[in-house]
Amino acid sequence: MFPLYWPLLEPAGSIEIAAHRIVWSLVFVVGVLTLTHNWSWVGPLRGDRVSLARMSVAAVLIAANWCLYIWGVNNGHVVETSLGYFINPVVTVLIGVVVLHERLRPVQWAAVALGTVAVVVLGVDYGRPPWIALALAFSFAAYGLLKKQVGAKVGAVQSLTVETTVLFVPALGWLLWLESRGDGQLGHSGVGAGLLLASAGVATAVPLLFFAASARRIPLSLLGMMQYLAPILQFLTGVLIYDEPMPASRLAGFALVWAALVLLSVDGLRNYRRVRRESALTGPLATLA
């Protein structure tokens, strides 16, 4: 629903909205952690400089991702922002090969090839590379890589706490600078607009809480498939609500991306089932050994 929410915050610009998102997200998650008395993770993490460095870089990447996404939505590029999250799984696979030296199965290579062709087709249609989608996909994929390297040391809420803490001073400084120039929107565009700006923190943190809760309750394969709902809804919002153009050539590019996602999903599901079968067979033997 973000493509319907961000335009409500105008005339605030994308950086100002992202800054409010950071500041109020930190306020919200600190409140949640305080109410749940969940601060025991801070001590061990403070001594892990490598993880803190990775999470700091991840914070910068997600801030850039948020700024670009908000700018894209508020400037009539809802469909292209949805494309960024559609091709993110393909980019993630590609990063796995380049950075982690992972070996791809043939179906995964086919998905990467389809995704590459789709970007070319869409570039021809747009008359330019789909840079918004590519920047969103690569920044979020790199963010995911860093979070993978950190591992399970911190949960979703704790991770958001660290990331927003890293970004808090620059974000608050930007908001204060805007206020000093008379360009800030908080408190100057009515009570409703001010509440909407402040609620950006709740809108950011609550989905993460739901995600963390659902990840513990449903299979990973189903969780992965459900994450396609977000770009699908964004795509439909851009086409059906904002009436963004969807010529046949652009639809063909999206169809190639969707075909790549089908290949990745089917291959991932088959591999997941194969690994489960193998672990079920070897588990009792390993226990006996």
C-alpha positions, 0 to 999 in steps of 0.5 A: 500500500506504500504507493498510495501512502507516500503521495499523501505526505507531499509536499514533503520531498523524498529525502525529507519523507525518508528522514522522517521514516528513519527518525520515527522508526527508531522511536517506535522500535525503541518503544517496542523493545522497551515494553518487551524488555528485549535489550539483551542482544545489545551487549554481544553485538557491541563487541562484534565490530564486523557485524556492526560495520556490515549493518552500518553499510546495510543502513546506508543502502536501505536509506538510499533504497527508501529515498529512491523508492519514495521519489519514484512513487511520487513522480509517476514511476510506480510500475517501474518501482514494482519492476525493481522488486520483481527483478530483485530475486534475479539480481540476488542470484547474480550477486550470489555468483559474483560475490559468493562464488555460488554455482547455479543450476541450469534453471537458475542460469535460464532465469538470469538470462531471461531477466537480462533480456527483459531489462534490454526489452524494457530499456528499448521501450522506455528509451533509457535503461530502467535505472530506477528499477535497477537501482532498487533491485541492486541496492536491496540485493546488496542489502540482503547480502550484508544481512545474510553475512550478519546471519541470525545474530539479530532479529528483524526489530533489532536489525531495524533498531541498529540501522535507524540508529546509524542513520538517526543523526544524519536524518535528524540533522537534515530535518533540522536544516529544512526547518531552519530554512523554513522548508520543513513540512512537519507542523507546517502543513496541518495536523493531519499531514504531521501525523502522516509523516510521524506514522511513517515509522509505524508503517515501516516497523509493523510490517517487519514485525509481522514478517518476523512472526510469519517467518517462524510459522510458515515454510520458507518456500511459501514465505518466498512466494508470498513476497511476490505479492508486494510488487504485484500489488504495486504493479496493479496500483500503478496500472489500475489506479494511477493509469500509468501507460502499459504498451505491449512492448513494456508488458512483454518485458514484464512477462519475461521477468515474470517467466524468470520468477516462475523458473526461480520459484519452481527450481527453488521449490524442487531443490527445497524438497530434495534437500528435505528428502535427503536430510530425512534419509540421512538424519536417522543414519547420522544419529546412529553414527 
